Amino acid sequence: MATVNQVQSITLLANADLKANQFHFVKMTSTDKTIALAAAVTDAVVGILLNKPGEVTLLAGEVAEVAYAGIAKVQAGETIAAGNPVGPAADGRAQHANTTNDVIAGTAITGGLVGEIIEVLLGSNNVA
């Protein structure tokens, strides 16, 4: 079972209803303090969405808690092995980051199949 361990988080605003995207990678938008779902492995992610903004009012602008450091849960978008560098897939879930342009958002410390929740040690947004 995936756990959260000593995660550091920040409170930002969701740009849309993101209740279906808990434990997905997010990125900053051009609006101050506002995040959107990461949509490509080249997106510079700021972290992983920990809560479900939009669950109450279904509106943009709700509080989004974003893990930016520590060990956090993320949903796998493909089969990922422990030790793999990971970054965002087109739907914000985790995928293996493995080309020169892929953003490495962290390292999988547990493996899992597509749709499973895995643990990721979040790191800086380095290019592989």
MOGI-V485652 format. One record per residue. N is the residue number from 1. SS is DSSP state (2 for helix, 1 for strand, 0 for the rest). PSI is psi in whole degrees, -180 to 180 (* if undefined). D_FIRST is the distance of its C-alpha to the first C-alpha in whole Angstrom. Layout:
# MOGI-V485652
n = <N/N>
ss = <SS/SS>
psi = <PSI/PSI>
d_first = <D_FIRST/D_FIRST>
This chain:
# MOGI-V485652
n = <1/2/3/4/5/6/7/8/9/10/11/12/13/14/15/16/17/18/19/20/21/22/23/24/25/26/27/28/29/30/31/32/33/34/35/36/37/38/39/40/41/42/43/44/45/46/47/48/49/50/51/52/53/54/55/56/57/58/59/60/61/62/63/64/65/66/67/68/69/70/71/72/73/74/75/76/77/78/79/80/81/82/83/84/85/86/87/88/89/90/91/92/93/94/95/96/97/98/99/100/101/102/103/104/105/106/107/108/109/110/111/112/113/114/115/116/117/118/119/120/121/122/123/124/125/126/127/128>
ss = <0/0/0/0/1/1/1/1/1/1/1/1/1/1/0/0/0/0/2/2/2/0/0/0/1/1/1/1/0/0/0/0/0/1/1/1/1/0/0/0/0/0/0/0/1/1/1/1/1/0/0/0/0/0/0/0/0/0/0/0/0/0/1/1/1/1/1/1/1/1/1/1/1/1/1/1/0/0/0/1/0/0/0/0/1/1/1/1/0/0/0/0/0/1/1/1/0/0/0/0/0/0/1/1/1/1/1/1/0/0/0/1/0/0/0/0/1/1/1/1/1/1/1/1/1/1/1/0>
psi = <132/142/165/133/115/46/141/135/164/150/122/-171/142/140/-9/-178/110/21/-27/2/22/139/33/157/143/160/164/151/-177/-4/135/134/31/136/158/163/132/141/10/153/-11/-4/136/97/150/-15/-156/133/123/-26/-165/71/132/-10/-32/-54/-10/28/156/160/1/157/132/123/123/120/128/-10/154/-160/119/160/143/148/130/133/-7/176/127/134/149/139/-14/140/139/154/-178/139/179/-19/13/-10/170/142/162/125/118/12/173/-20/-4/138/132/110/-20/-171/130/126/-10/150/171/167/167/133/-16/156/126/171/138/132/109/141/-168/165/75/153/135/*>
d_first = <0/4/6/10/13/16/17/20/21/24/26/27/29/27/30/29/27/23/21/20/19/16/14/17/19/23/26/29/32/36/36/35/32/30/27/27/24/24/26/27/26/29/28/28/24/24/20/18/18/16/18/20/24/26/24/27/30/29/31/31/31/29/27/24/21/21/18/21/20/17/13/12/10/12/12/13/17/17/16/15/15/14/17/18/20/19/21/21/22/25/23/21/18/17/19/20/23/26/29/32/31/27/26/23/21/19/17/14/12/9/11/10/13/15/13/10/8/8/9/13/15/18/21/25/26/28/29/28>
